[in-house]
């Protein structure tokens, strides 16, 4: 088996639970609304979080403003979206994930990140997690617009070229088979789908990972128990 030289990670629901970002964003929005005199923060947060837990998406801020009917013209859906995307989130890695990254570095493996999502929000997540301590490059695909989001291969091709590695020396670890694995699979990389409790629902699979694991301990065993020492 070829020696593994680089681990490339997705971000949301792979390195940390995305629900934590959503909760953090709703808290930021709720506090902003209270400061604007529109609605008590607890009321706003409870409505947003309850709707999210029910699986509602897309119009949560519209519905909140329709319910509280703020008098200030400064309070708008667009304004709440900006508060949500620009806030500094309170995030933590999945338990054991920081240790896995430390071990990868100790084994002389390169670490990189490829993540979709609105650029400002993703930049805030990277800062909150301190990802630059482990990962280089960190490619946030929204820098190229929506056309650059996965399954576009551009980020994967850029990482492979910048690291100067063969396809069989790289592995991509993600959570979402609707977009994560098509590009790395077709480039000849290894690919692993990481399943964690609390991940969001997944629509129909576009292309499956070559391996599926459940939990960080199983991911560690898959990466470091396969003879992929990086030697």
C-alpha positions as CSV (number, residue, x, y, z in Angstrom):
1,X,0.0,0.0,0.0
2,X,1.3,3.5,-0.9
3,X,2.5,5.6,2.0
4,X,0.0,8.2,3.0
5,X,1.5,11.7,2.9
6,X,-1.4,14.1,3.4
7,X,-4.8,14.3,5.1
8,X,-7.3,16.7,3.6
9,X,-10.4,17.5,5.6
10,X,-13.8,19.0,5.0
11,X,-14.7,21.5,7.8
12,X,-18.4,21.5,8.7
13,X,-19.7,18.3,10.4
14,X,-16.2,16.8,9.9
15,X,-13.8,18.6,12.1
16,X,-16.5,20.1,14.4
17,X,-20.3,19.8,14.7
18,X,-22.0,22.3,12.5
19,X,-25.0,22.6,14.8
20,X,-22.6,24.4,17.2
21,X,-22.1,27.1,14.6
22,X,-25.8,27.4,14.0
23,X,-26.5,27.8,17.7
24,X,-23.7,30.3,18.0
25,X,-25.1,32.3,15.1
26,X,-28.6,32.3,16.4
27,X,-27.4,33.6,19.8
28,X,-25.5,36.4,18.0
29,X,-28.7,37.3,16.1
30,X,-30.8,37.1,19.2
31,X,-28.5,39.4,21.2
32,X,-28.4,41.9,18.3
33,X,-32.2,42.0,18.1
34,X,-32.4,42.6,21.8
35,X,-29.8,45.4,21.6
36,X,-31.9,46.9,18.7
37,X,-35.0,46.9,20.9
38,X,-36.8,44.5,18.6
39,X,-37.4,41.4,20.7
40,X,-36.0,39.8,23.9
41,X,-32.9,37.7,23.1
42,X,-34.3,34.5,24.8
43,X,-37.6,34.8,22.8
44,X,-35.7,35.2,19.5
45,X,-33.2,32.4,20.1
46,X,-35.9,30.0,21.2
47,X,-37.9,30.6,18.1
48,X,-34.9,30.2,15.8
49,X,-33.5,27.1,17.5
50,X,-36.9,25.4,17.8
51,X,-37.5,25.9,14.1
52,X,-34.0,24.6,13.3
53,X,-34.5,21.5,15.4
54,X,-37.8,20.8,13.6
55,X,-35.8,20.7,10.4
56,X,-37.0,24.1,9.0
57,X,-34.5,25.9,6.8
58,X,-34.3,28.9,4.6
59,X,-36.9,31.3,6.1
60,X,-36.1,31.3,9.8
61,X,-35.2,35.0,9.9
62,X,-38.2,36.0,7.8
63,X,-40.5,34.0,10.1
64,X,-38.9,35.5,13.2
65,X,-39.4,39.1,12.0
66,X,-42.9,38.3,10.9
67,X,-43.7,37.1,14.5
68,X,-42.0,39.9,16.4
69,X,-42.8,42.8,13.9
70,X,-40.0,45.1,14.9
71,X,-40.7,48.8,14.5
72,X,-37.2,49.8,13.5
73,X,-36.5,49.9,9.8
74,X,-32.9,49.0,10.5
75,X,-34.0,45.5,11.4
76,X,-34.2,43.4,8.3
77,X,-33.6,39.9,7.1
78,X,-30.6,40.9,5.2
79,X,-29.2,42.5,8.4
80,X,-29.8,39.4,10.4
81,X,-28.1,37.3,7.7
82,X,-25.0,39.6,7.9
83,X,-24.9,39.3,11.7
84,X,-25.1,35.5,11.5
85,X,-22.4,35.2,8.9
86,X,-20.0,37.7,10.4
87,X,-20.2,36.8,14.0
88,X,-17.2,35.2,15.8
89,X,-18.5,31.7,16.6
90,X,-17.9,29.7,19.7
91,X,-16.7,26.3,18.3
92,X,-14.9,23.2,19.5
93,X,-13.5,20.3,17.6
94,X,-15.2,16.9,17.9
95,X,-13.7,15.2,21.0
96,X,-10.5,13.5,19.9
97,X,-10.1,15.4,16.7
98,X,-7.4,17.8,17.8
99,X,-5.5,14.8,19.1
100,X,-5.8,13.1,15.8
101,X,-4.5,16.3,14.0
102,X,-1.6,16.4,16.5
103,X,-0.8,12.8,15.8
104,X,-0.9,13.3,12.1
105,X,1.6,16.2,12.4
106,X,3.8,14.0,14.6
107,X,3.8,11.4,11.8
108,X,5.0,14.1,9.4
109,X,1.7,14.1,7.5
110,X,0.6,17.2,5.7
111,X,-2.8,18.5,6.6
112,X,-5.1,20.6,4.4
113,X,-8.7,21.7,4.5
114,X,-11.3,22.2,1.7
115,X,-14.6,23.8,2.7
116,X,-17.6,25.3,0.9
117,X,-19.8,28.0,2.4
118,X,-20.0,31.7,2.4
119,X,-16.5,33.0,2.6
120,X,-16.8,35.4,5.6
121,X,-18.6,32.7,7.7
122,X,-16.0,30.1,6.8
123,X,-13.1,32.4,7.6
124,X,-14.6,33.0,11.0
125,X,-14.9,29.3,11.6
126,X,-11.3,28.7,10.6
127,X,-10.2,31.4,13.1
128,X,-12.4,30.1,15.9
129,X,-10.9,26.6,15.6
130,X,-7.3,27.8,15.2
131,X,-7.0,25.6,12.1
132,X,-3.9,27.4,10.9
133,X,-2.0,25.7,13.7
134,X,-2.3,22.4,11.8
135,X,-3.5,23.0,8.2
136,X,-1.8,24.5,5.2
137,X,-3.3,25.1,2.7
138,X,-6.8,25.9,3.9
139,X,-8.9,26.4,0.8
140,X,-12.3,28.1,1.2
141,X,-13.9,27.5,-2.2
142,X,-16.2,30.5,-2.1
143,X,-13.2,32.6,-3.0
144,X,-14.0,31.5,-6.5
145,X,-17.8,31.9,-6.2
146,X,-20.4,29.1,-6.2
147,X,-18.9,27.5,-9.3
148,X,-15.9,26.6,-7.2
149,X,-17.8,24.8,-4.5
150,X,-17.6,21.0,-4.3
151,X,-17.9,18.8,-6.3
152,X,-15.8,21.2,-8.5
153,X,-12.3,19.6,-8.5
154,X,-10.4,22.9,-8.5
155,X,-9.5,22.9,-4.8
156,X,-8.4,19.3,-4.8
157,X,-6.2,19.8,-7.9
158,X,-4.6,22.9,-6.3
159,X,-3.8,21.0,-3.1
160,X,-2.3,18.0,-5.0
161,X,-0.2,20.4,-7.1
162,X,1.0,22.6,-4.2
163,X,2.0,19.6,-2.1
164,X,3.6,17.8,-5.0
165,X,2.1,14.5,-4.2
166,X,0.7,11.5,-6.2
167,X,-3.0,10.9,-5.9
168,X,-2.6,7.7,-4.0
169,X,-0.7,9.6,-1.3
170,X,-3.7,11.8,-0.4
171,X,-6.9,11.1,1.5
172,X,-10.0,13.3,1.7
173,X,-12.1,13.0,4.9
174,X,-15.6,14.4,4.7
175,X,-19.2,13.8,5.8
176,X,-21.4,14.6,2.8
177,X,-21.7,12.1,-0.1
178,X,-23.8,14.6,-2.0
179,X,-20.7,16.6,-2.9
180,X,-17.6,15.6,-0.9
181,X,-16.1,12.6,-2.6
182,X,-16.7,12.9,-6.4
183,X,-13.7,15.1,-7.1
184,X,-11.1,13.3,-4.9
185,X,-12.3,9.9,-6.1
186,X,-12.0,10.8,-9.7
187,X,-8.5,12.2,-9.1
188,X,-7.5,8.9,-7.6
189,X,-7.3,9.9,-4.0
190,X,-8.4,7.7,-1.0
191,X,-11.6,9.0,0.5
192,X,-13.3,8.4,3.9
193,X,-16.8,9.4,5.0
194,X,-16.8,10.3,8.7
195,X,-20.2,9.7,10.4
196,X,-20.8,11.5,13.7
197,X,-23.8,11.7,16.0
198,X,-25.8,14.9,15.3
199,X,-24.7,15.5,11.7
200,X,-27.3,17.1,9.5
201,X,-29.5,15.1,7.1
202,X,-28.0,14.0,3.8
203,X,-30.0,14.0,0.6
204,X,-29.4,11.4,-2.1
205,X,-25.8,10.3,-2.5
206,X,-23.9,11.7,-5.5
207,X,-20.8,9.5,-5.0
208,X,-19.8,7.5,-2.0
209,X,-16.5,7.5,-0.2
210,X,-14.3,4.5,-0.6
211,X,-14.4,3.9,3.1
212,X,-17.0,4.8,5.8
213,X,-16.2,5.1,9.5
214,X,-18.2,6.1,12.5
215,X,-16.5,8.3,15.1
216,X,-13.1,9.8,15.6
217,X,-11.6,6.7,17.1
218,X,-12.6,4.7,14.1
219,X,-11.2,7.3,11.8
220,X,-7.9,7.3,13.7
221,X,-7.7,3.5,13.4
222,X,-8.4,3.7,9.6
223,X,-5.8,6.3,9.0
224,X,-3.0,5.1,11.3
225,X,-3.7,1.3,11.4
226,X,-3.4,0.7,7.6
227,X,0.3,0.9,7.2
228,X,-0.1,4.5,6.1
229,X,2.7,5.9,8.3
230,X,3.8,8.6,6.0
231,X,7.2,6.9,5.7
